[in-house]
C-alpha cells in the first residue's frame, strides 16, 4: 500500500475529489434540469443547494470520525491535498497561526469544469457553498470567511479559516 492510499480516508479510494465532483455534477445536472422544467430555476437552485449542503455536512462528519487524533486546524490543513490533487486548485498560502489559516485560490479547475459542463450558473452551489458547510460537519469550531470566488467572477477565491470557540462580542 502506498503512502497516498494509506493517508486517504476509506470512503475516497481511487477517485480524486475533482473526479468525485464531476460525477456528482453529472447527476445533479439532471436533477437541476428536471426541477427547473417543473418548478423553475429558483426552486431548482434551492433543491440543489439543499442537497449539496446536506452532502457537505455529512462528508465533514465522516472526515471528523476518521481523524485519528480528533479534529483540529492542522488536521483540516492536512486534508487540503485531497481537493488540490492533480492541480485541481492553485493555492497561494498567505499565513498560518495557531488558530487561523489563510490562502487564496488563484486557479480553480472545479469552476472550469462546471462551466464546461454547462453548469456555470449553479457551480457556486455545487462547489463553493460546500466549503463552509463542510466545516460545520467537520468541527463547529472551524469557521470559513470568504468574500469572493472565481466561480462567481472574481480573480481569486479568498479563504480565511478560524478555529476555536466563538467569543461573544464585547
C-alpha positions in Angstrom: 0.0 0.0 0.0 1.4 3.4 -0.9 1.6 6.3 1.5 -1.1 8.2 -0.5 -3.5 5.3 -0.2 -2.8 4.8 3.4 -3.5 8.5 4.1 -6.7 8.7 2.2 -9.9 8.1 4.2 -11.7 4.8 3.4 -14.5 6.5 1.5 -12.2 8.1 -1.0 -10.4 5.1 -2.6 -9.2 5.6 -6.2 -11.0 8.8 -7.1 -9.8 12.3 -6.6 -12.1 14.9 -5.1 -12.2 16.5 -8.6 -13.4 13.3 -10.2 -16.0 12.8 -7.4 -17.3 16.4 -8.0 -17.6 15.7 -11.8 -19.7 12.6 -11.1 -21.9 14.4 -8.7 -22.3 17.3 -11.1 -23.3 14.9 -13.9 -26.1 13.6 -11.7 -27.2 16.9 -10.2 -27.4 18.5 -13.7 -30.3 16.1 -14.5 -31.9 16.9 -11.1 -31.5 20.6 -11.7 -32.9 20.4 -15.2 -35.9 18.3 -14.2 -36.8 20.5 -11.2 -36.3 23.6 -13.5 -38.8 22.2 -16.0 -41.4 21.6 -13.3 -40.9 24.4 -10.8 -38.5 26.9 -12.4 -34.8 27.9 -11.9 -35.2 29.4 -8.4 -36.8 26.3 -7.0 -34.2 24.0 -8.8 -31.4 26.1 -7.3 -32.9 25.7 -3.8 -33.2 21.9 -4.2 -29.6 21.6 -5.4 -28.3 23.9 -2.7 -30.1 21.9 0.0 -28.8 18.5 -1.4 -25.2 19.8 -1.6 -25.4 21.3 1.9 -26.6 18.0 3.4 -23.9 16.1 1.5 -21.1 18.5 2.6 -22.1 18.4 6.3 -22.3 14.6 6.1 -18.9 14.4 4.4 -17.4 16.7 7.0 -18.8 14.4 9.7 -17.2 11.4 8.1 -13.8 13.1 7.9 -14.1 14.0 11.6 -15.0 10.5 12.5 -11.9 9.2 10.7 -9.5 11.8 12.1 -7.1 9.6 14.2 -6.3 12.3 16.7 -9.6 14.1 16.5 -10.4 17.3 14.6 -8.1 20.2 14.6 -7.0 23.1 12.4 -3.8 21.1 11.5 -5.9 18.0 10.6 -8.0 20.2 8.4 -5.0 21.7 6.7 -3.5 18.3 6.1 -6.7 17.3 4.2 -6.2 20.1 1.7 -4.3 17.9 -0.7 -7.5 15.9 -1.3 -9.0 19.0 -3.0 -5.9 20.2 -4.7 -4.7 16.8 -6.1 -3.8 16.7 -9.7 -3.6 20.5 -10.0 -7.4 21.0 -9.3 -6.6 24.2 -7.4 -3.7 26.6 -7.5 -3.3 27.8 -3.9 -1.3 30.8 -2.6 -0.9 30.3 1.2 -1.0 33.7 2.9 -0.4 32.8 6.5 -1.0 30.4 9.4 -1.2 30.9 13.1 -2.3 28.7 16.0 -6.0 29.3 15.2 -6.1 30.8 11.6 -5.2 29.6 8.1 -5.5 32.0 5.1 -5.0 31.3 1.4 -6.2 32.4 -2.0 -7.1 30.1 -4.8 -5.8 31.6 -8.0 -7.0 28.9 -10.4 -9.9 26.6 -9.9 -10.4 23.7 -12.2 -13.7 22.9 -10.5 -15.0 26.2 -11.8 -13.7 25.5 -15.2 -15.2 22.0 -15.2 -18.7 23.2 -14.2 -18.6 25.9 -16.9 -17.6 23.3 -19.5 -20.5 21.1 -18.4 -22.9 23.9 -18.8 -23.4 24.3 -15.1 -21.7 27.7 -14.6 -24.9 29.3 -13.2 -25.0 26.8 -10.4 -21.3 26.0 -10.0 -21.2 28.0 -6.8 -23.9 25.7 -5.4 -22.1 22.6 -6.5 -18.7 23.5 -5.1 -18.2 26.9 -3.4 -21.1 26.6 -0.9 -19.7 23.2 0.2 -16.6 24.8 1.8 -18.3 26.4 4.7 -20.9 23.7 5.3 -18.1 21.0 5.2 -16.6 22.9 8.1 -19.9 22.6 10.1 -19.8 18.9 9.8 -16.1 18.5 10.4 -15.9 20.7 13.5 -18.3 23.5 14.5 -15.2 25.4 15.8 -13.9 25.7 12.3 -15.3 28.8 10.5 -14.7 30.0 7.0 -15.0 33.6 5.9 -14.8 34.2 2.2 -15.9 37.3 0.3 -15.4 36.2 -3.3 -14.9 33.2 -5.6 -13.6 32.6 -9.1 -16.8 30.8 -9.9 -18.8 34.0 -9.4 -16.4 36.1 -11.4 -13.6 37.2 -9.0 -9.9 37.0 -9.9 -9.4 34.6 -6.9 -11.2 32.9 -4.0 -10.2 34.2 -0.6 -10.3 31.5 2.1 -9.9 32.7 5.7 -10.3 29.9 8.3 -10.6 30.4 12.0 -10.5 27.6 14.5 -11.7 28.0 18.1 -14.6 28.7 20.3 -16.8 31.6 19.3 -16.2 34.6 21.5 -19.1 36.8 22.5 -19.0 40.4 21.1 -17.6 42.9 23.6 
